[in-house]
Amino acid sequence: MRFSPAGDPGAPDTRSATRYLVWLAGRHKVLFTVGILLGVVWMVAQALVPAAVGRAVDGLTRGDEDALLTWGLVLLGLGVLQAVAGILRHRCAVHNFLAAAYRTVQLTVGAANRLGAALPRRVAAGEVVSIGTADINQIGSAIDITARGTGAVVAIVTVGVILLGASLPLGLVVVLGVPLLMAVVGLLIRPLHRQQQAYRDSEGALTTRAGDIVSGLRVLRGVGGEPMLSARYRARSQALRADGVRVARVESLLEAAQVLLPGAFLVLVTWLGARFALRGEISAGQLVAFYGYTAFLVSPLRQLTEAVDKLTRGHVAARRVVRLLRLDPELVDPPRPAALPDGPGELVDVESGVTLRPGRFTALAATAPEDAAAIVDRLGRYVDSDATLHGVPLRALPLATVRERILVADNNAHLFTGPLRAELDPHDRADEAAIAAALAAASATDIVEALPDGLASAVAERGREFSGGQQQRLRLARALVADPETLLLVEPTSAVDAHTEARIAERLGAARAGRTTLVCTTSPLVLSRADHVIFVEDGKVVAEGTHTALLDGEPRYRATVSRGED
């Protein structure tokens, strides 16, 4: 289901990057509009200062003290108005920046949750990280600059009207010169847009590669692949640097144009004004005012070029966000969800023939580990299948109901940053006794006891301070604390030593008494403790029974599990 304002007024418009930016601006219409109005007042107040100064100078040259006092007070009022409007505009701009940036973060996280397990297959991890670290700033800046950009346009128009009234030639220079300057700047925007897009793509790819290297560093060191991966990372990093240099070249030209073109324009108007003053066509006060106008125009012209630059960057970033938000999840809730009986029921994978009877500790041994993983994916509804619970197809149930009743815990799960207690019980539902029992069943009590602050100790990113076996035991404890109606475990003891595995195998059945549990493993220590063992070959159930009976009567089973006894 794609987000569309036609279906949900609160949903983002993802039909294009431009529409998404407009939708963000419309989320806070009052502050956004007030910010634009304050930006106009702020810039126009600055634009009128040269007029007041010119009138004061003319009053001074005539010896008119009243005119000098009047225009002096007008100048003071414009200064106060400019200060107040500038402060309030900045407050609105900061609010609009943060609102757009962090609303984008919320939408990105929501899209990630909506895609669920399909996210890694659809979007690179670095892409999501880059949205949350770089793109949100560009999007926020695009919303922020609208107030100053609009104020700059109105100020330029105001100055043009004043100059046309005072001197037609000078007014025409401004009216025609400003669009010409912006056209020259526009020539730099398109190549900048392309270079920024290429740089953003390279940045996302490099972030993904860095994450892959860090997560697999232990394995890389073990197989001697670290130098090769480091060399590849350096090559990609240099490619990113080259892309960054190309962006910087265009940006340097844009920055130079922001200074050179308004400066040249200032020189031209001042020179023309001086000639008109020498010929007596304009007064000294008007000459001062004209100089002030041209000096002032440097600011709105730079504001306009900055607005073009930031809107371009924001558009590039918004395209990334829109691309993510438009991804459809592989699994969606049915239009008319079926009713599911309360209490445990049979969970059946029709494709393989695996049947989990309620309240039993079942083990599944497969000749190919990928077959076991595929069966668990179907039973947990991480892929679409004909699997049923209580005889009701899982595809006919809301995903939230399936996730509440069935928990899949595999070795791809991560430990997240934060207090260990919150990691083991993220919903904060379990008491201390339940957590202690889960740690004991997972043979992880010693891990917590070794930490300086016990359960209050902080877990580093991905639990890197723990060994592979310790992480596996903590993941198992987390699954046991959740205490789901049906728990599907994939190789929960593959990284622990034999003694620890024996303790876990002995305690796991008791910890899950009365609950439905499936453990995918070929370890005899775990298989021997199961109430029922299912043997799968080529993705199909070929034998069932106890571990001892299958060892005696099924040679293929014996050959599969004997590798764990060597």
C-alpha positions as CSV (number, residue, x, y, z in Angstrom):
1,M,0.0,0.0,0.0
2,R,1.6,3.2,-1.1
3,F,1.1,6.4,0.9
4,S,-1.3,8.8,-0.8
5,P,-3.1,11.9,0.5
6,A,-6.2,10.7,-1.4
7,G,-6.5,7.7,1.0
8,D,-5.2,9.2,4.2
9,P,-4.9,12.9,4.9
10,G,-2.1,12.2,7.4
11,A,-0.1,10.1,5.0
12,P,2.8,11.6,3.0
13,D,2.4,12.3,-0.7
14,T,5.0,10.1,-2.4
15,R,4.0,10.7,-6.0
16,S,7.2,12.7,-6.5
17,A,10.0,14.4,-4.5
18,T,8.5,17.8,-5.1
19,R,5.1,16.7,-3.8
20,Y,6.7,15.2,-0.7
21,L,8.4,18.5,0.1
22,V,5.2,20.3,-0.4
23,W,3.4,17.8,1.9
24,L,6.1,18.4,4.6
25,A,5.6,22.1,4.4
26,G,1.8,21.7,4.7
27,R,2.1,19.6,7.8
28,H,2.6,22.9,9.8
29,K,0.8,25.4,7.6
30,V,0.5,28.1,10.2
31,L,4.1,28.3,11.2
32,F,5.2,27.7,7.6
33,T,3.0,30.6,6.4
34,V,4.0,32.8,9.3
35,G,7.6,32.1,8.6
36,I,7.2,33.2,5.0
37,L,5.4,36.4,6.0
38,L,8.0,37.2,8.5
39,G,10.7,36.5,5.9
40,V,9.0,39.0,3.6
41,V,8.7,41.7,6.3
42,W,12.3,41.1,7.3
43,M,13.7,41.5,3.8
44,V,11.4,44.4,2.8
45,A,12.3,46.3,5.9
46,Q,15.9,46.0,4.8
47,A,15.0,47.0,1.3
48,L,13.4,50.3,2.5
49,V,16.4,51.4,4.6
50,P,18.2,52.9,1.6
51,A,15.1,54.9,0.7
52,A,14.9,56.3,4.2
53,V,18.6,57.1,4.2
54,G,18.3,58.9,0.8
55,R,15.4,61.0,2.0
56,A,17.4,61.9,5.2
57,V,20.4,62.9,3.0
58,D,18.2,65.1,0.8
59,G,16.7,66.7,4.0
60,L,20.3,67.4,5.2
61,T,21.3,69.0,2.0
62,R,18.3,71.3,2.1
63,G,18.9,72.1,5.8
64,D,15.4,70.7,6.6
65,E,15.7,69.5,10.2
66,D,12.1,68.2,10.4
67,A,12.7,66.0,7.4
68,L,16.0,64.8,8.8
69,L,14.3,63.9,12.1
70,T,11.3,62.3,10.5
71,W,13.4,60.0,8.2
72,G,15.7,59.3,11.1
73,L,12.8,58.0,13.1
74,V,11.6,56.0,10.1
75,L,15.1,54.5,9.8
76,L,15.0,53.5,13.5
77,G,11.5,52.0,13.1
78,L,12.7,49.9,10.1
79,G,15.7,48.7,12.2
80,V,13.4,47.6,15.0
81,L,11.0,46.0,12.7
82,Q,13.8,44.2,10.9
83,A,15.2,42.9,14.2
84,V,11.9,41.6,15.5
85,A,10.9,40.0,12.2
86,G,14.3,38.4,11.8
87,I,14.2,36.8,15.3
88,L,10.7,35.5,14.9
89,R,11.4,34.3,11.3
90,H,14.5,32.4,12.6
91,R,12.4,30.7,15.3
92,C,9.8,29.6,12.7
93,A,12.6,28.5,10.4
94,V,14.2,26.3,13.1
95,H,10.8,24.8,13.9
96,N,10.1,24.0,10.3
97,F,13.6,22.6,9.8
98,L,13.3,20.2,12.7
99,A,9.7,19.3,11.9
100,A,10.6,18.3,8.3
101,A,13.8,16.5,9.3
102,Y,12.4,14.4,12.1
103,R,9.1,13.8,10.4
104,T,11.2,12.2,7.7
105,V,12.9,10.1,10.3
106,Q,9.6,8.9,11.7
107,L,8.4,8.0,8.2
108,T,11.6,6.2,7.4
109,V,11.4,4.1,10.6
110,G,7.7,3.4,9.9
111,A,8.6,2.3,6.4
112,A,11.3,0.0,7.8
113,N,8.9,-1.5,10.3
114,R,6.2,-1.9,7.6
115,L,8.7,-3.7,5.3
116,G,9.9,-5.8,8.2
117,A,12.1,-8.8,7.2
118,A,11.9,-7.8,3.5
119,L,13.8,-4.5,4.2
120,P,17.3,-6.0,3.8
121,R,16.3,-7.6,0.5
122,R,14.8,-4.4,-0.9
123,V,17.1,-1.6,0.4
124,A,20.7,-1.6,1.4
125,A,21.4,-0.8,5.1
126,G,23.7,2.1,4.1
127,E,20.8,3.7,2.2
128,V,18.6,3.8,5.3
129,V,21.4,5.1,7.5
130,S,22.2,7.8,5.0
131,I,18.6,9.0,5.0
132,G,18.7,9.3,8.8
133,T,22.1,11.0,8.9
134,A,22.5,13.2,5.8
135,D,19.2,13.4,3.9
136,I,17.1,14.7,6.7
137,N,19.4,17.8,7.0
138,Q,19.0,18.5,3.3
139,I,15.2,18.1,3.5
140,G,15.0,20.3,6.6
141,S,17.2,23.0,4.9
142,A,14.9,22.9,1.8
143,I,11.9,23.7,4.0
144,D,13.8,26.3,6.0
145,I,15.1,28.3,3.1
146,T,11.6,29.0,1.6
147,A,11.0,31.9,4.0
148,R,14.2,33.7,3.2
149,G,13.9,32.8,-0.5
150,T,10.4,34.2,-0.7
151,G,11.4,37.3,1.2
152,A,14.3,37.8,-1.2
153,V,12.0,37.6,-4.2
154,V,9.6,40.2,-2.7
155,A,12.5,42.5,-1.7
156,I,14.0,42.4,-5.2
157,V,10.6,43.3,-6.7
158,T,10.1,46.1,-4.2
159,V,13.5,47.6,-5.0
160,G,12.8,47.3,-8.7
161,V,9.5,49.2,-8.4
162,I,11.2,51.9,-6.4
163,L,14.0,52.3,-8.9
164,L,11.6,52.3,-11.9
165,G,9.7,55.2,-10.2
166,A,12.9,57.2,-9.5
167,S,14.8,56.5,-12.7
168,L,13.5,54.4,-15.5
169,P,17.0,53.4,-16.9
170,L,18.3,52.3,-13.4
171,G,15.0,50.5,-12.8
172,L,15.3,48.6,-16.0
173,V,18.8,47.6,-15.2
174,V,17.6,46.0,-12.0
175,V,14.4,44.5,-13.5
176,L,16.3,42.9,-16.4
177,G,19.6,42.3,-14.7
178,V,18.3,40.2,-11.8
179,P,16.6,37.5,-14.0
180,L,19.8,37.5,-16.1
181,L,21.9,36.8,-13.0
182,M,19.6,34.0,-11.9
183,A,19.7,32.5,-15.4
184,V,23.5,32.3,-15.2
185,V,23.3,30.7,-11.8
186,G,20.7,28.3,-13.2
187,L,23.3,27.0,-15.7
188,L,25.3,25.7,-12.7
189,I,22.3,24.0,-11.0
190,R,21.7,21.1,-13.4
191,P,25.3,19.8,-13.3
192,L,25.3,20.3,-9.6
193,H,22.1,18.2,-9.3
194,R,23.7,15.4,-11.3
195,Q,26.9,15.4,-9.3
196,Q,25.1,15.5,-6.0
197,Q,23.0,12.5,-7.1
198,A,26.1,10.5,-8.0
199,Y,27.8,11.5,-4.7
200,R,24.7,10.4,-2.8
201,D,24.6,7.0,-4.5
202,S,28.3,6.4,-3.8
203,E,27.9,7.5,-0.2
204,G,25.0,5.0,0.4
205,A,27.0,2.2,-1.2
206,L,30.1,2.9,0.9
207,T,28.1,3.1,4.1
208,T,26.6,-0.3,3.3
209,R,30.0,-1.8,2.7
210,A,31.4,-0.4,5.9
211,G,28.5,-1.9,7.9
212,D,29.1,-5.3,6.2
213,I,32.8,-5.2,7.0
214,V,32.2,-4.3,10.7
215,S,29.5,-6.9,11.2
216,G,31.7,-9.6,9.6
217,L,35.0,-8.5,11.0
218,R,35.6,-11.6,13.1
219,V,34.9,-13.9,10.2
220,L,37.1,-11.9,7.9
221,R,40.0,-12.1,10.2
222,G,39.4,-15.8,10.7
223,V,39.6,-16.6,6.9
224,G,42.3,-13.9,6.2
225,G,39.9,-11.8,4.1
226,E,40.5,-8.6,5.9
227,P,43.3,-7.2,3.6
228,M,41.2,-7.8,0.5
229,L,38.0,-6.2,1.9
230,S,40.1,-3.3,3.2
231,A,41.6,-2.8,-0.2
232,R,38.1,-2.8,-1.8
233,Y,36.8,-0.3,0.8
234,R,39.8,2.0,0.1
235,A,39.0,1.8,-3.6
236,R,35.3,2.7,-3.0
237,S,36.3,5.4,-0.6
238,Q,38.6,7.0,-3.2
239,A,35.8,6.8,-5.7
240,L,33.5,8.6,-3.2
241,R,36.2,11.2,-2.7
242,A,36.4,11.7,-6.5
243,D,32.6,12.2,-6.6
244,G,32.9,14.7,-3.7
245,V,35.6,16.6,-5.6
246,R,33.3,16.9,-8.6
247,V,30.5,18.2,-6.5
248,A,32.9,20.7,-4.8
249,R,34.0,22.0,-8.2
250,V,30.5,22.9,-9.2
251,E,29.7,24.2,-5.8
252,S,32.8,26.4,-5.8
253,L,31.7,27.9,-9.1
254,L,28.2,28.5,-7.6
255,E,29.8,30.2,-4.5
256,A,32.0,32.3,-6.7
257,A,29.0,33.3,-8.8
258,Q,27.2,34.3,-5.7
259,V,29.9,36.8,-4.9
260,L,31.1,37.9,-8.4
261,L,27.8,38.4,-10.2
262,P,26.1,40.6,-7.4
263,G,29.3,42.5,-7.0
264,A,29.6,43.2,-10.7
265,F,25.9,44.2,-10.7
266,L,26.6,46.6,-7.8
267,V,29.5,48.2,-9.7
268,L,27.3,48.7,-12.8
269,V,24.4,50.3,-11.0
270,T,26.7,52.6,-8.9
271,W,28.5,53.7,-12.0
272,L,25.3,54.5,-13.8
273,G,23.8,56.3,-10.8
274,A,27.0,58.4,-10.4
275,R,26.7,59.5,-14.1
276,F,23.0,60.4,-13.7
277,A,23.9,62.4,-10.5
278,L,26.7,64.3,-12.3
279,R,24.2,65.2,-15.1
280,G,21.7,66.4,-12.4
281,E,19.1,63.8,-13.3
282,I,19.0,62.5,-9.8
283,S,19.7,64.1,-6.4
284,A,22.6,63.3,-4.1
285,G,20.1,61.6,-1.8
286,Q,18.8,59.4,-4.6
287,L,22.4,58.5,-5.5
288,V,23.0,57.4,-2.0
289,A,19.8,55.5,-2.0
290,F,20.7,53.8,-5.4
291,Y,24.0,52.7,-4.0
292,G,22.2,51.4,-0.9
293,Y,19.8,49.5,-3.1
294,T,22.5,47.9,-5.1
295,A,24.5,47.0,-2.0
296,F,21.4,45.6,-0.4
297,L,20.6,43.5,-3.5
298,V,23.7,41.5,-2.9
299,S,22.0,39.9,0.1
300,P,18.7,38.8,-1.6
301,L,20.6,37.6,-4.7
302,R,22.7,35.4,-2.5
303,Q,19.6,34.3,-0.6
304,L,18.1,33.3,-4.0
305,T,21.2,31.3,-5.1
306,E,21.3,29.7,-1.7
307,A,17.6,28.8,-2.0
308,V,18.2,27.2,-5.4
309,D,21.2,25.2,-4.0
310,K,19.3,24.0,-0.9
311,L,16.1,23.2,-2.8
312,T,18.2,21.2,-5.3
313,R,19.8,19.3,-2.5
314,G,16.5,18.8,-0.7
315,H,15.0,17.5,-3.9
316,V,17.8,14.9,-4.3
317,A,17.3,13.8,-0.7
318,A,13.5,13.7,-1.0
319,R,13.8,11.4,-4.0
320,R,15.6,8.9,-1.8
321,V,13.0,9.1,0.9
322,V,10.2,8.8,-1.6
323,R,11.8,5.7,-3.1
324,L,11.9,4.0,0.3
325,L,8.3,5.1,1.2
326,R,6.9,3.8,-2.0
327,L,8.2,0.3,-1.5
328,D,5.3,-2.1,-0.9
329,P,5.6,-4.8,1.8
330,E,5.7,-8.3,0.7
331,L,3.1,-9.3,3.2
332,V,0.0,-7.3,3.9
333,D,-3.0,-7.7,6.2
334,P,-6.0,-9.4,4.5
335,P,-9.0,-7.1,3.7
336,R,-11.2,-9.2,5.9
337,P,-9.1,-10.9,8.7
338,A,-10.3,-14.3,9.9
339,A,-11.1,-15.0,13.5
340,L,-8.5,-17.2,15.4
341,P,-9.5,-19.3,18.4
342,D,-7.9,-18.6,21.7
343,G,-5.3,-20.8,23.1
344,P,-2.6,-22.9,21.5
345,G,-3.3,-24.9,18.3
346,E,-1.7,-26.9,15.7
347,L,0.8,-25.0,13.5
348,V,1.1,-26.7,10.1
349,D,3.5,-26.1,7.2
350,V,1.5,-27.6,4.3
351,E,4.4,-27.5,1.9
352,S,6.8,-29.6,3.9
353,G,4.3,-31.5,6.0
354,V,5.7,-30.2,9.3
355,T,3.1,-30.2,12.0
356,L,3.7,-28.7,15.5
357,R,1.3,-30.0,18.1
358,P,0.4,-27.6,20.9
359,G,2.4,-27.8,24.1
360,R,5.1,-30.0,22.8
361,F,8.9,-29.5,22.5
362,T,9.6,-30.4,18.9
363,A,13.0,-30.6,17.2
364,L,13.5,-30.4,13.5
365,A,16.6,-31.9,11.8
366,A,17.1,-31.2,8.2
367,T,19.8,-32.5,5.8
368,A,20.1,-28.9,4.5
369,P,20.0,-26.0,7.0
370,E,18.4,-23.8,4.4
371,D,15.4,-26.2,4.3
372,A,14.9,-25.7,8.0
373,A,15.1,-21.9,7.7
374,A,12.6,-21.9,4.8
375,I,10.1,-24.0,6.9
376,V,10.5,-21.6,9.9
377,D,9.9,-18.6,7.5
378,R,6.7,-20.1,6.4
379,L,5.5,-21.1,9.9
380,G,6.3,-17.6,11.1
381,R,4.8,-16.0,8.1
382,Y,7.9,-14.2,6.9
383,V,7.0,-15.4,3.4
384,D,3.6,-16.1,1.9
385,S,2.6,-19.8,2.2
386,D,-0.3,-22.1,2.9
387,A,0.8,-22.6,6.6
388,T,-2.1,-22.7,9.1
389,L,-2.7,-22.2,12.8
390,H,-5.8,-23.8,14.3
391,G,-6.6,-24.7,10.7
392,V,-6.8,-21.1,9.8
393,P,-4.4,-20.0,7.0
394,L,-1.8,-17.5,8.3
395,R,-2.3,-15.3,5.3
396,A,-5.9,-14.8,6.5
397,L,-4.8,-13.4,9.8
398,P,-3.5,-9.9,10.6
399,L,0.3,-9.8,10.8
400,A,0.1,-8.3,14.3
401,T,-1.8,-11.4,15.4
402,V,0.7,-13.8,13.9
403,R,3.6,-11.9,15.4
404,E,1.9,-11.9,18.8
405,R,1.2,-15.7,18.8
406,I,4.4,-16.9,17.0
407,L,7.9,-15.7,17.6
408,V,10.8,-16.6,15.4
409,A,14.3,-16.3,16.9
410,D,17.3,-17.0,14.6
411,N,21.0,-16.2,14.5
412,N,20.5,-13.2,12.4
413,A,18.9,-11.3,15.3
414,H,20.9,-8.4,16.8
415,L,21.5,-7.1,20.2
416,F,20.7,-3.4,20.4
417,T,22.3,-0.6,22.3
418,G,20.9,0.2,25.7
419,P,20.6,-1.4,29.2
420,L,20.7,-5.1,29.1
421,R,17.5,-5.5,31.0
422,A,15.6,-3.4,28.3
423,E,17.3,-5.6,25.7
424,L,16.1,-8.8,27.3
425,D,12.6,-7.4,28.0
426,P,11.9,-4.6,25.5
427,H,8.2,-4.4,26.4
428,D,9.0,-4.2,30.1
429,R,6.5,-6.8,31.0
430,A,8.5,-9.4,32.8
431,D,9.5,-9.4,36.5
432,E,12.9,-10.1,37.9
433,A,12.0,-13.8,38.5
434,A,11.0,-14.4,34.9
435,I,14.2,-12.8,33.6
436,A,16.3,-14.8,36.0
437,A,14.6,-18.0,35.0
438,A,15.1,-17.2,31.3
439,L,18.8,-16.4,31.9
440,A,19.2,-19.7,33.8
441,A,17.5,-21.7,31.0
442,A,19.8,-20.1,28.4
443,S,22.8,-20.7,30.6
444,A,23.5,-17.0,30.5
445,T,23.4,-16.1,34.2
446,D,27.2,-16.1,34.3
447,I,27.3,-13.4,31.6
448,V,25.2,-11.0,33.6
449,E,27.1,-11.7,36.8
450,A,30.3,-10.8,35.1
451,L,29.0,-7.4,34.1
452,P,29.8,-4.5,36.4
453,D,26.2,-3.3,36.8
454,G,24.4,-6.6,36.1
455,L,21.2,-6.1,34.1
456,A,21.7,-2.3,34.3
457,S,24.9,-2.6,32.3
458,A,24.9,-0.9,28.9
459,V,25.0,-3.1,25.8
460,A,27.3,-1.7,23.0
461,E,26.3,-1.6,19.4
462,R,25.3,-5.1,18.2
463,G,26.6,-6.4,21.5
464,R,30.1,-6.3,20.3
465,E,31.5,-6.7,23.8
466,F,30.1,-10.2,24.0
467,S,31.5,-13.3,22.2
468,G,29.5,-15.1,19.6
469,G,28.4,-17.7,22.1
470,Q,27.5,-15.1,24.7
471,Q,25.4,-13.2,22.1
472,Q,23.6,-16.4,21.2
473,R,22.7,-17.2,24.8
474,L,21.5,-13.7,25.4
475,R,19.3,-13.9,22.3
476,L,17.9,-17.2,23.5
477,A,17.2,-15.6,26.9
478,R,15.4,-12.7,25.2
479,A,13.2,-15.1,23.3
480,L,12.3,-17.0,26.5
481,V,11.5,-13.8,28.4
482,A,9.0,-13.0,25.6
483,D,7.3,-16.3,26.5
484,P,5.2,-16.5,23.2
485,E,2.5,-19.1,22.6
486,T,4.7,-20.6,19.9
487,L,8.5,-20.2,19.8
488,L,10.5,-21.2,16.7
489,L,14.2,-21.4,17.3
490,V,16.8,-21.7,14.6
491,E,20.1,-23.3,15.7
492,P,20.0,-21.7,19.2
493,T,23.2,-23.5,20.4
494,S,25.4,-23.5,17.3
495,A,28.0,-21.2,18.8
496,V,28.3,-22.6,22.3
497,D,30.5,-25.3,23.7
498,A,29.3,-28.8,24.4
499,H,28.9,-28.4,28.1
500,T,26.9,-25.2,27.8
501,E,24.8,-26.8,25.0
502,A,24.0,-29.8,27.3
503,R,22.8,-27.4,30.1
504,I,20.6,-25.5,27.6
505,A,19.2,-28.7,26.2
506,E,18.4,-30.0,29.6
507,R,16.6,-26.8,30.8
508,L,14.9,-25.6,27.6
509,G,12.1,-28.1,27.7
510,A,11.2,-27.2,31.3
511,A,11.4,-23.5,30.6
512,R,8.8,-23.9,27.8
513,A,6.6,-26.4,29.6
514,G,3.0,-26.1,28.3
515,R,4.1,-24.0,25.3
516,T,4.7,-25.0,21.7
517,T,8.4,-24.9,20.9
518,L,10.3,-25.9,17.7
519,V,14.1,-26.1,17.6
520,C,15.8,-26.4,14.3
521,T,19.1,-28.3,15.0
522,T,21.2,-31.3,14.2
523,S,22.8,-31.4,17.6
524,P,22.2,-34.8,19.3
525,L,22.3,-33.1,22.7
526,V,19.2,-31.1,21.9
527,L,17.5,-33.7,19.8
528,S,17.7,-36.2,22.6
529,R,15.8,-33.9,24.9
530,A,12.9,-33.2,22.5
531,D,9.5,-34.7,22.9
532,H,9.2,-35.3,19.2
533,V,11.7,-35.1,16.3
534,I,10.9,-34.4,12.7
535,F,13.4,-35.3,10.0
536,V,13.3,-33.3,6.8
537,E,15.1,-34.1,3.5
538,D,14.8,-32.1,0.3
539,G,12.3,-29.8,2.1
540,K,9.8,-32.6,3.0
541,V,9.2,-34.6,6.1
542,V,10.5,-38.1,5.6
543,A,10.4,-39.4,9.2
544,E,9.2,-38.6,12.7
545,G,9.6,-40.0,16.1
546,T,11.9,-39.8,19.1
547,H,15.6,-39.2,18.6
548,T,16.5,-42.8,19.7
549,A,13.9,-44.4,17.4
550,L,15.1,-42.3,14.4
551,L,18.7,-43.2,15.1
552,D,17.8,-46.9,15.1
553,G,15.4,-46.9,12.1
554,E,16.4,-44.1,9.8
555,P,20.0,-44.2,8.3
556,R,19.6,-40.8,6.6
557,Y,18.8,-39.2,10.0
558,R,21.7,-41.0,11.6
559,A,24.0,-39.7,8.9
560,T,22.8,-36.2,9.3
561,V,23.1,-36.0,13.1
562,S,26.2,-38.0,13.5
563,R,28.3,-35.1,12.3
564,G,27.4,-33.4,15.6
565,E,29.0,-36.3,17.5
566,D,32.3,-36.4,15.6
